[in-house]
Amino acid sequence: MTACSPGQTSFTRPLALRHVDRAPEHFVWELTNACNLNCVHCESESGPARESELSTEEALALCDDLLALGCKVVNLSGGEPFLRPDWLQICERLVALGLEPILVSNLTIANAEHFDALARLGVEWIATSVDGPPEVHDRIRRTRGEPFSPFARTHATILDLKARAFSVAVITHINLWNLPHLDELADILERLGVDLWQLQIGQPSGRLREIAESYLIYPGQMEDIYAFIRRTQQTRKLTLDVSDDIGFFGPDELAIRTLHGEARFFAGCQAGFRALAITSDGMVRGCPSLEIDVGSVRETPIAEIWADEKRFWFNHWDPTKVEGNCRRCSFQRLCRCGCKSLALSTTGSLHRNIYCINQLQNLDGDPDTREVEGVPLSARKRSLPQVTE
């Protein structure tokens, strides 16, 4: 993605965060780019490890810096984190510092030895991805080398984790391939007894850009997803966590974001306010999906990077930059054009978002036209089966 520059962006905190303490409550650390899978939508285009990945010494020093930064929970992702040889040393250092590591793994190579070690450390949560029933998941989560069923391995490992009393979160990236199968997937996850199901939109970054025509949902299908969320909340025992790239001030905004009985609403992108991320080679971002680097921990301590709010220019409020239908929206001061990574990867702008329920329902949003980095994909009516009530 072409790098963005701050230009003359004014340094003004958005209204919803004017009196919010900045703290990296949501911290994601990409331990390695190495991965045993070759997923069609991978943002990081994972495969081999980067030659410039942080050394063990640098990684352990970063753990100390995260404590000083005020982190409490550290999501360790990849690639596949279990492919980093010193992953356990990093977890041990985090736990010794009083931080809580959460492993985000595809669970196809994780084994009893891994889980015994995590249990000894007191790690409670493990997150994984399930993108559909077997045939759909395996179409998305492609293997490298010897073929196997990623779904079968992940499914069996979730059962093992539940038997070991771990809490399991499942992440699903919604796309054209799995949208018609969400109810079937809900059946599977409910039977597995997963503790949290996070729903996200597949965004055209990394490898997904290459298959966007057949994979990226249409703006109008946000309404189908919205209806699925409400139906699932009302009829199932699953606990849903709706990510920041879904919704935006529809009629049930508070309801779809309710988590553990607490009503919530979208307060705009949290990158650089309550969220922070670091890549395996030490580059710092406001969000793992927002491809704008704000510094390197090899050059500047992460606490110093975080303390400099101007580095996170992309999330400061400047109403003069708002574009498209977002200019007409009465929620623009709160929403700030929705999820920044979704807006940038589709429209090519941080200040215009076409994947918005309010826009579709009230502002003449186009339900059938998609863009990747501002370049329209061929407009056509949706032909795949739709999620229905």
N, C-alpha and C positions, 0 to 999 in steps of 0.2 A: 504494500500500500504506500502511496506517495506520502512522504512526511508532511505534517502540517506545521505551520509556524504561528506564533502568537500574534504577530502583527501588532495592532494597536488595541488589543482587547483590554477593556477597562477592568480594573481590579475591584470588583464589587461582589460581595457574597450574595448568593441567591436568597430570596425571601425565606424559603422554608428552612434554610440552614444558617440564617443570620445569627441566631443565638445558640447554635449547636456546637458543643466542644468537638474539635477535630481530633479524632482518634482512629487509628487503623483497625477498627473492629473486625473488618473482613480482610484478612491477609492471605494471599495465595502465593506460594513459593513453588515455582517449577523446578524441581530438583534436578531433572535431566530431560534432555530431548530424546533420549533413547526409548524406543518402544518396540514391542514384539508384534504389534498390530499395525495395520495400514488403513486406518479409518478414512472413509471417503470425504468427511467433512472437517478433518483435523485442522484447527486454527494454526497450530505450531508446525504443521507438516512434519510431524515427528517420524523418526526412523533411527538413524544413527545418532549417537551422542555428539554434541558440539565439541569441537576441539578446545574451545575456550571456556568450558564449564568451570564453575568455581571449584577450587581444590578443597580437600577435606579441611585443611587449616582455615581457608577463607570461609567455608560453610559454617564451621564451628564458631568462628569469630562473629559471623553474621547472627547466629543464635543469640549471642550476648548482646549484640546491638538491638535485636528485636525486643529484648526485655527492656532496655533503656528507652526504646521508642514507645513503649506502653502497650505492646501487643499482648493478647491473652490467648487467642486461638490462632494456630498456624495450619493452614491447609497445605499439605505437601502433595503436589501433583506432578505431572510430567507432560509428555512422555508417560512412561511407566515408572513410578518412583522406586519400585522394588528392583529395578535394573541398575540403580545406582549402588555401587558396592558398599558405600559407607552410610546407607540410609538409616541403619540402626544407630550408628554413632550420633547422627544428627537428632534422631528422636530422643535418644538418651540425654543429650545436652539440653534439648528443649524442656523435657520433663524435669531435669535437675534444676532448671531455672524457674520452674513453676508455670511453664507455658503448656498449653494443651495441643498436641499435634493430632491432626486428622489426616489419615492416608486416603488419597483419592486415586484409586487403582482400577484397572480394567478387570482385575481378579481372575485372570486366566493363567498366571504363573505363580500367584500367591499360594502358600502352602502352610501346613501346620506349624512348621518351624517359625515362619514369619508371625503367625498369630500367637504362638506361645510367647514369643519375645514381646509383642505388643501388650499382651495380657499382663506380663510381669511388670511392664512399665505403667500399667494402669490406664492405657489408652482405651477409650470407650467407643469412639465412633470411627467407622470406615465408610467411605463413599465410593460408589461405582456408577457405571453407566449401563442402562438397559434401554434400548431404543425401539423395542417392539417385540412381538412374538418371534420364535426361533428363525424363521426364514427371513424376516425383515431385519432383525438385529444382525444376523450373519451376513446379509447383503451390505450393510453399512460398515460393520466392524470386520474388515477383511484381514486375513491372516498373512503372515510372512513365512516363507519356507514351507515346512510340512503343514498341510491343511488340517484343521480341526474345527469344531463348532465353538466359537467364542460364547454363544448363548449358553450352550450346555455347561461349559466350564464355569461361567459366571453364576449361573443359576445354582449349580451344585455348591459353589463356594459361599454364596449367600446363605444357603441352608446350613452350612457348616458354621458360619459366623453367628447365625441366630442360635444355633445349638450351644455355642460357646458364650452366649449372653452379650455379644457385641451389639451395639446399635448400628443399624445399616441405613444409609441414605442412598437413594437412587436418583440419578440425574438423567433426564431424557431431553434430547434435542429434537424439537418437532420440525418435520419437513414433509415434503410431498409424499415421500415413500411410507412414512409411518402414521401420518395424520388419519387415514381411514382405519387404523388398527389401535387407536388409543384405548378404546373400551376393552379390547382383548388384552392389552398390556395391563390395564388396571386390574383385570381379573387375576393375572399372573402375580402381580406385586401384592395384591391383597392376600392371596394364598400364601405367599412367602412371608408375610407379616413384616414387611419393611417398615421402618420407623418414620421415614420422611421421604416424600417424592417431590423432587424439584423439577419443574417444567421450564424449559427455555426454548427460544427460537433458534433454529440453525441459521447463523449469520454468514454471509459470503466473505469469509476470510480464509486464508490458507488454501487447502485443497478444495474447499467447498466452492471457491470462485470458479473452478474449472468445470463444475457440474451444475452450476446454478440454474440453468434452463430446466433441468429435470428434477431439481431438488428443492430449490428455494420456494417457500410458500408465497401465495399471493396476499396482498394486504387484506382483501376481503375475507380471507380465511381466519383472520384474527377473531372474527365473530364466531366462527365454528369452535375455535379453541376456548374462547370465553364461555360459550354455552357448555362445552365439555367440562370445564372447571366447575361451574355452578352445579351441574348435574352430579358430578363426582362428589362434591362437598356434601350434597344433600342425600346421597344414596349409599355412600361407602364409608368405611372406617379409615380409609387412607388419610394421612395428614399431608396436605399439599403445601408446598412452598413455591409461590409464583414469582418467577424472577422479574427483574426490572425491565426486560424487553417485551413483556406482555401487558396489554391493557391500556392504561392511560385514561383515567377519568370517564369510564363508562358508567352506566346507571348502577352497577353493583361493585364499584371500585373498592369500597370498604370490605365487602363480603369476599371478593376473590383473594384479597391479600390477608384475610384473617388467618392467624397462625397461633395454634395452641390457645384458642379462645380469645386472643387479643386482636381487636380490629386495627387495621393499618391502612394507610393510603400511600400512594406513590409520591415521594417528595423530591423527585428528580434524580438524576444520576449522582451516585455517591463517590465516584472516582476522585480521589484526592481529598475527600472529606471524611468518609467512614470506610473507604476501601483503598487497598494498596496491593501491588503485586510486584514480583521480581522474577525475571527469567533465569534460566540455568546458567547464563554467562554474566549475571549480575546487573542486568539492565532493569531499571525501576520504571513501573507504569502505574497509572492511577487505577487500572483495572486490567486483568489478564487479557481481556478481549479487545481492549482499546489500544490499537497499535501506535501509540505515541510514547516514546521513551522520554523520561524527564531527568535522567541521570544514571550514573553507574556507581555501584557500591565500591568498585575498585578505585574510583577517583574521589568520591565524596561519601562520608559516612551517611548511612540511610536516615539517621535522625536529622542530620543537617538538610538532606534532600526534603524530608517531610516538613521540616519547619519553614521552608521557603514556599509559601503558598503561591507565589508567582510562577513557580515551575508548573503548577497545575492550571495554567491559564485557560485550558480548554473547557473548564467547568465554572468559570466566573460568569456572572450575569451581565449581558450586554444586549438590551432589547433591540438595538439598531441592527443587529446582525441576524435576527430571526427571519426565516424565509418561508415561502410557500403558505400552505394553509395554517401552519403554526402561527403566522402573524395575526390570524383572525381569531385565535383561540383564547377564550377567557381564562384558561388555566395556564397560560404560558409562563407566568411568573413562578408558579409552583413546579410545573412539569419540565420546563426548560428544554422542550423538544424531545422528551423521552430519553430512552437509553442512548447514550452517546455512541457506543460502539455499533449499535444497530443502525443509527442514523448515518454515521460516517461510512460504514461498509456498503450501505445500499444507495443512499443519495449522494455520497461524496461530500456531504456537508454535516457539520456538527449542529447546525441550526435549522434543520428541516427533517422531519420524520414522517414517513408515509404509512408506517405500521401502527396506527392509532385508532382505537375504538371510537373515541369522541369525534375524530376527524371523519371517519367513515359514516357515522350515524348522523352527524350534525353539520359538517363543514364540506360536504360534497367531495369527500375523498374518493379517489379512484380505486375500486376494489380489485381491478384486473390488470394493473400495470405494475411491473416490478423494475427495479433498477439495481445495478451493481456498480458501486463507486460513481454514481451519477449517470451511468450509461444505461438507457432503457433496454431491458430484455424485450423480446418480441411479445407484444400484448396479444393474449388469446384468452378465450373463456376457459374457465376451469373445467377439466374433463374427468379428473379422478373422482372416485367416490368420496362423498362428503360425510363428515361427522354429523349425525342427525339426532334430534331429540328422541 
